[in-house]
């Protein structure tokens, strides 16, 4: 069954973020709706709720998964400080994530080892996200700008070359250190080296 070119957002932030209204998902939803999309948003606080949200995403058949959370190189953290390693995320997504794209708004999350934990296991098209720490003020403008540029050109798909081009533009504008790994049938590892890395 073909996937739907729409965004499913899972967000899990710290108590301080919640108390101060620092949410990224609603901004992305607003931009997506302006382009005729029907984004789905799930806010979760525990690992159990996160797993349920992943299952709901896979059932939705949406092509793009956007996760907003605190993180480090090893993986994500929920509001309640439950840890989700990169390998665990890959296992949760499994083969139901084939031919989809993962966008991660989380500090220092995207690197070669992380790509190895996700792409070969899931056969997804790509993994995109910050190589270094990212401030909330940067993230909340970076992602809506990227989705706006992508949907402005084509609401039905995200082509690799166009995604790379727009990532470079937005990363330069907002000074975000972004990484982009993509599935590759020719590479021994099963994925490309970081497409945006000079």
Secondary structure, DSSP 4 states (H G I P E B T S, - for coil): -PPEEEEEEEEE--HHHHHTT--SHHHHHHHHHHTT---EEEE--SHHHHHHHHHHHHHHTEEEEEEEEEEETTEEE-TT--EEEHHHHHHHHGGGGTT-EEEEESTT--SHHHHHHHHHHH--SEEEEESS---HHHHHHHHHHHHHHHHHH-SS---HHHHHHHHHHHHHHHT--EEEEEB-SSSTTSB-S-TT--
